[in-house]
Amino acid sequence: MRRPETLGKGRRRGTVLIILMVLLLVTISIAIAVMQAALVDSRQFSTDAKALQADRLAEAGLSRATALRTADPDLAGDDWTVELPGGATGSVSSRIKETPGRLIVESVATFPATGVQRVRSRRSVILAQPTP
């Protein structure tokens, strides 16, 4: 009569083992999904930070080109590289177009200046051209 009890315990142990393996698989799947979501968020944050920096550089390019044009009325553009803390560099290219009665200043910034994941930002402003 002991034999039927032994068979029941073995089946219970097998069932518990299967349940534990399924729970472990579900837990691992959830952990992988959370890690992937965190990685996507991290990449998006990095891209957003680069876009913000490129926007700021483009704005600075407009200011710089406008100031340089004030000092030199024949200036048609300006290219410069900015080194930021941490070793990252950004490049800014500004162009000035003359039209009757106004100046169009255009600035394009790329951050970082080199690398695979670069962000480009473009800004422009129209200024009234002083008449001589």
Buried (B, 14 or more C-beta within 10 A) or exposed (E): EEEEEEEEEEEEEEEEEEEEEEEEEEEEEEEEEEEEEEEEEEEEEEEEEBBEBBBBBBBBBBEBBBEBBEEEEEBEBBEBEBEEEEEBBBBBBBBBEEEEEEBBBBBBBBBBBEEEEBBEBEBBBEEEBEEE
